[in-house]
């Protein structure tokens, strides 16, 4: 009624504010989508084609874990892209690997993506946000391992935190490993691993400048861990 009154008084149709807002929202989404598409086509088309190829090739794979064939294949794509020096394609593949690992609910999948993130982090032209991203992924892996009661998983992630120089997170992992060990009455070798982990943390606290020196070596060594 109010809109009709305005039309009658002015002889013109009053603007529909709701429709205008909806149009602006759609236009903004369209612009954002076009920008992302342009970035992918301009910088990472080869990476996108490889990612699609991996997804298609995995469709017929038979496995009890449908994500098992995807996250490690995406990481392989990332490593291949790094070998070519194509950082943009590597980042696209890394993101796809993360999504697949997240869906798998496996701690080892998340660790592998964390290791891959560290490798990419050290590449020339890589985003500076990759270090906190790797830390976040390792955190995710740590809590998955704890929820699954995996002593191996907790220790493995704690070691990754030490390599990353994150002593606080590594000590959290050490506490979780100790708790699992106490609850399960682990083997003598497991006790030794916890002791070794604690010693490494103490050494790192004494020599903080050495904590990041081995990150590249660790990341390169774990590149073959997932294959």
Secondary structure as GFF3:
##gff-version 3
##sequence-region A 1 227
A	DSSP	alpha_helix	2	10	.	.	.	ID=ss1
A	DSSP	alpha_helix	17	43	.	.	.	ID=ss2
A	DSSP	alpha_helix	45	57	.	.	.	ID=ss3
A	DSSP	alpha_helix	68	84	.	.	.	ID=ss4
A	DSSP	alpha_helix	87	104	.	.	.	ID=ss5
A	DSSP	alpha_helix	107	121	.	.	.	ID=ss6
A	DSSP	alpha_helix	130	147	.	.	.	ID=ss7
A	DSSP	alpha_helix	151	164	.	.	.	ID=ss8
A	DSSP	alpha_helix	167	184	.	.	.	ID=ss9
A	DSSP	alpha_helix	188	206	.	.	.	ID=ss10
A	DSSP	three_ten_helix	208	210	.	.	.	ID=ss11
A	DSSP	alpha_helix	215	221	.	.	.	ID=ss12
A	DSSP	three_ten_helix	222	224	.	.	.	ID=ss13
###
